[in-house]
Amino acid sequence: MTTPLTSIEPADFLGLTYDELRDWLAARGEPAYRARQVCDGVYHALVDDFQRMPALPTSLRERLAREATITGPVTRASAVSKDGRTRKLLLELRDGKRIETVLMLYPASAEGRARATVCVSTQAGCAFGCTFCATGQMGFERHLTAGEIVAQTLYIARELRAHPWTAPDGSLIDRVTNLVFMGMGEPLHNYANTLKAIAILNMPEGLNIGARHMTVSTVGLVPAILRLAEEPFQVNLAISLHAPNNAMRARTMPVTRKYPIEEVLKAVQTYIARTGRQVTFEYVLLAGENDSVGHARELARLLAPLAQFGHVNLIPVNVTAAGYKPPSGATIRAFRETLRAGGVSSSVRAERGDDIAAACGQLRTRYGNARSLPIVALGES
């Protein structure tokens, strides 16, 4: 009886650090410099086909085509906001799971230069069930691999190379400058793969995106926050808070029952003490739910002990199936002024891409598993 041959899964080079790639090639008799040549092709030339790496000998290109991959997900839907500055992709992974990736283009401001920020997903679905988040209502499907996280950024990098953005100040933005791990899923629930993706995207042989230009968002997984405090990467930490007390937060964020606000803040204080870095608290404003002056006073009292190390990012909610609505401009201004009076700095996130369902999970919810979907090129508006 003949034993059937088992297929070997190709090595995903997008999920390998430079050292791992060098070791993989060395195990096959290739010299160390081949790793740099491959990285030059993937991360500098931004090719997605080994045959487009002329520095490699033909025999190696053919072997890599058989034993490895540098291809990413397939686009199933794409949309561009009316102002052309928010571009969203619905991407399909090899197993059919669908995730979302968003490119946000920001003009120069008092905070810094014009930039291209990519919001990447770290999971298909999410296990934490936040009621105002479309992804949270999907349930958890699986973790993404480090390579699948890196592939999202590379996809946008290729599009920016092909279709650079000219910012209002005339600067040409043709590369990814910032990353936020705020797409579908909870990044610190997929800790190992998220941190490995950060390492790959940060490495000099790769896209070389500075760790200080990366932000990791979490619903408040205390052990993972403490673990992140010990990592060598100087990434920014953002806490999804969204309420000034446990009773209110538990109504929209079930994770509060396991990790109350007091425990989250204690972990944040440890993080600040270990890293010396400011922490951002994301606060989605829900009209009539958590947006009163009283709520703002309570929030200011909660965060005042952090002094300059705590900053609140106020986010008017995107309209989702949950039925929440954003507050008025006057309500937002009053909330922010109350925080300022309480000694807490804040900013208001500009509503980006509401016309294309740019909030996490909305595009996937809209199109479900449909195979025939609208494709709008990223270079179009």
N, C-alpha and C positions, 0 to 999 in steps of 0.2 A: 504494500500500500504506500503510495507516494504522499509524503507530508506536504500540504500546501505551503507555498512561500508566503511569508508575512511581509507586508509592506512596511518600510521604515519611514517614519515621519521626517520630512526634511528639517534640518536645523534652521531655526528662525534667527538669522543674523541680527535682526533689529532688536532682539532680546539679549544680545551678548555685549558685555563690556569689551573694551579694547583688549584687555589681558585674556579674557575668555576666547575671543576671536583668534588671537595669536596662538593660544594653546590648541584650539580646534584645528587650525591650519598646520601647526607643527606636528600634531599627531598623524597628519597625512603627508608628512615629509616636506612641507613647504617652509621656506625661510621666513624669518620673523617680519621682514619688510613687506611681505604680502598682506599682512593685516592692515598696515597703513594704506596700501594701495586700495584695498577693499573699502576702508573707511572713507578714503578720498572720493571714491565713486559714489558711495551711499549718501554721505553727509555733506560733501562739498559740491560734487557734480550733480547730486540729487537724482541719480538714475535708479530705476527700479527693475533693471534687467542686467544680469551679469555680462551679457553679450555687448553691452554698451560700456564696458570697462577695458579699453584697448591696452592699458598698462599690464593687464594679466595675459599670460600665454593662453592660446586657444584651448589647449588641453585642460588647463585649470578652469577656464570659463565653462567648459562643457561639464566638468566634474561638479562644479558648484551648482550648475543648473539642475543636476540630478540629485544632489545631496543637501542643498540648502535653499533658502528663499529670502528674498528681500522685498517681496511684494506685500502690499498692505490690503486693506479692506476695499470692497466695491461700493461705489456710490449708488444709493437707491433713491435719494431725493436730495435736492439742493435748493436753497432759496436765498435771496439777497434782500435786505431791508430797503425801504424807499430812499433812505439817504445814502445807500451804498456802503455803509460802514459796518454793518453786521451781516455776516455770511454764515449760513448754517448748513451742515451736511448730515444726512442720515446715512450711516455707513453699515454695510453688512459684512460680518466676519465670516471666516471659512465654514463655521458650523451653522450659519444662518442667523445667528443672533445679531440684533441690530442695536447700534449705539449712535450717539450724537456728538458732534464736534462743532464748535463755534469759533469763528474768527471775528474779533472785534478790533476795529481800527480807530485809534484815538488821535486827534490832533494835539499839537503841543499846547501845554497849559502851564500854570504856575507850578504844578507838581513835577513837570519834566517835559522831555522831548516827545514828539510824535512817536507812536508805538503800534505794533501789531501784537495783540494778545490772543493766544489760543486757549480756549477752555476745553479741556480734554476729559473724557470719561474714564473711569477706572473699573467699572463693573457694568454688566448688562443687568439692568434693574437695580433694586436697592432693598436691603432688608429692614430699613428703619422706619418706613411708613409715615413720614411727615405728611400731614394732611394737605398742606399748601403746595406740595411738590408733585408734579405729574409722575416723575420717576418713582417716588415713594409709594404711589398707588399701584405700581406694576407688580411689586413683589420682587424677590431676589432670583436671578437666573444663574449667574456665575461671575467669578472674578475674571478680569482681563489679565492676560499675561503682560509681562513687561514689554515684550515686542509689540503687542497690540496697542499699548499706550503710546509707545514711541512712534508707531506707524501713523497715528493721528496727526502728530506734530509734523512728521515728514510730509504727509499729504498736503498740509497747508503750506509748508515751506516750498514745495514744488509749485503750488499755485501762485504764491507770491513772487517766486522767481519768474514765472511766465507772465504774470499780470501784476506788476508792482503798483503800489498806491502812491499817488502824489498828494501829500498832506497839504492843508491850506497854507502852510508857511513855505511850501515849495520843496520840502525835503522828500526824498524818494524812499519809500519803505518797501524793500524787496526781500525781507527776511523776518523770521519770527523773533521778536524782541522779548516777549514776556509769556509766561505760562501760568495758568491757574487750573489747579486740579479741583474743579467745581462742576464738572459735567455729571453725567449719570453715575450714580453709585457713591459710596462712602470711601474715600481714599484710604483712610487709616484702618478700615475693615479689611482692605486688600494691602496690608502694610508692606510685605516683602516685595511684591511686584511694583507697587508705587515707588518705593525707595530705589529699587533697581532702575526703574525708568528714569528717575531723577538723575541717578549716577550716569546713565548712558547719555542723556540729553545734555548733561553738564560737562562731559569729558572733552578735553581739547581736541581729540581726534574726531569728535562728533559735531553736533551743532554748536557746542560750546556756549550754551545759554547759561548765564550766571545764576547761581543758586539764589541770589538776592532778587532775581527777577522771576522767581517762581513762588507761588503761594499754594499751600495745601490747606484745604478747608475740611473741617470735621464737625459732626453733630455733637462732639464732646466725649469721645471714647478715652476715658481717663488713662488707662494703662498705656495706650498708644501715644498719647500726648507726652507722658513721662519718658517713653522710649525715644520719641522724636527729639526730646531735649538733649539726648546723649549723642545724636548723630553728628557727623562732621559737616554736613551741608547746612549752610546758613539760609535756609528757605524761610519764607514768611508763613506764619500760622494764622489761620482765620477760624474763629469759632462761630458756628451757627447757633445763635442764642435765641432771638426772636420773641423773648418774653422776659419780664423783669422778676418773675417769681416762679417757683416750681409748679404751683397749681395751674397757672395759666399756661406754662410751657408744656406741661404734660398733656393738655388738651390737643395740642397740635404736633407735639414731638414725643412719642411714646418712650424714647430712649431716656427721658428724664427720670423715669421710675427706677432705672438701673443706675444712672449717673446724675444725681441731683445737681443743681447749679452750684451749690457750695463745694462739692467735690471737684467739679470742672474748674472752678476758679482757683481752688487750691493747686490743682495740677498746672494751671496757667501761671500762677505765681512761681512755681518751681521752674517752669519753662523759661520765664523771664529772668530768674536768678541765674540759671545755667547759661543762657544765650545772650542776655542783654538786649534782646530784640523786642520791639513793640508787637503787640498782638491785636489783631482786628476782630471786632465782634460784629458779625452780620446780623442785622435786625430787619426782617421782612415786615413791612408795615401793612397791616390788614385793617381796612376801614371798619371802625366800630368794634374792633377786637382788642388791639394792643397799641393804639395810636393816640391815646389821650395825653394831656399834659400831666395827669396823675401818673400814668405809666412811665412817662419820661422822667419825672422826679424820682420814682422808685428805681429806674434803671441807673440814673446818675448816682444815687446813693450806693447801689450795688457795685459800680465800677470805679467810683472815686478813689478807693484805696490803691488802685493800680497807677494812679497819677498819669504821667506822660507815656506810660507803657501800655495804656489801653486806648483804643480808638474805635468808635462805632461807625459802621457803614450802614446807612439807612437805605433800604431797598423797597420801593413801592412794588407791591406784589404784581406779578403777571397774572392776568385773568386765566384761570384753568377751570376744569370741570368741577372742581370743589366749590366754586361759587364765590370765592373771595374777590374783593375789589380793592383797588388802591385808594388811599385817602386823598383829599384835595391838597392843592399846593399850600393853602393857608394852614392846614393841619400839620403838614410836614414842616413848615417853617416854625410853627409854634413848638413842635416836638424838639426840633434842633436847638432852638433858642433856650429851651428849658435845660437841655443837656449842657449847653455852654455855661449857663448860669450855675450849674452844679459842678463845673470844673472838668467836664468830659468833652474831649474833642470829637467831632463827627463830620461826616461828609454824606452826600446823597448820591447814590449811584444813578447815573443817567439811565432812563429807560431805553434799553437797547434791543431793537429787533422784535418789539411786541407784535408788529404787523406780520412777522414770519414765524411766530411761535418759538422764540429763541430761548425760553426758559427750559430747564432740564426736562426731557421726556415729552415735551409737547409735540414735536414733529413726529416722533415715533407713534405717539398716541393717535395723532391725526391720520396717519397712513397705515398703521397696523402692519399686517404681513402682506399687503398688496404688492404684486410684482410689477405692475405698470404704474410708475410714479413720475411726477413732473421733475425734470432736471433743468436747472437754471445754472448756466456756467458761472463760476466764481468771478470771472472778469466782467460780467454784465451787471447792470443795475436796474 
